[in-house]
Amino acid sequence: METHRTKKVTGIGGIFFKCKDPKTMNSWYQEHLGLNTNQYGTVFEWYQGADSTKKGFTNWNPFKETTKYFEPSKKDFMINYRVDNLRALSEDLRKSGVTIVDTIETVDYGKFLHILDAEGNKVELWEPNDIEYEKLGKQLGSKTTK
């Protein structure tokens, strides 16, 4: 009899890092590396391997070095992982003794939860709703980086 396993990480949802001046960083990356940046960084658009008709998104975002968003981690970065079934995964993580920083937050474009890894780095888990995420980007007038 096969045991049901909760699906884990399905991809990178975002890379977030601290810097002195996010606006300057956005401009530098736009000018020199061609990222379509806005005040939130950029969003990379791609198609999912399991179903190439479905788009997926990965966010790249410089944060002001004084941000408290990465706390309780002391690191200057945070990685966001795309996951399936965040509720089931959070229960598995809780049972395994993983530190859960907060509760699941649900917004139109997905569900979020923060955990700490083995060295105390804050990790963001995102169960995305890519259709709503794309709508939000269009409402903001954002162009993705392809």
Secondary structure, DSSP 8 states (H G I E B T S, - for coil): --------EEEEEEEEEEES-HHHHHHHHHHHH----BTTBEEEEEE-SS-TTSEEEEEEEEEETT-STTTT--SSEEEEEEES-HHHHHHHHHHTT--B-S--EEETTEEEEEEE-TTS-EEEEEEE-HHHHHHHHHHTT---B-
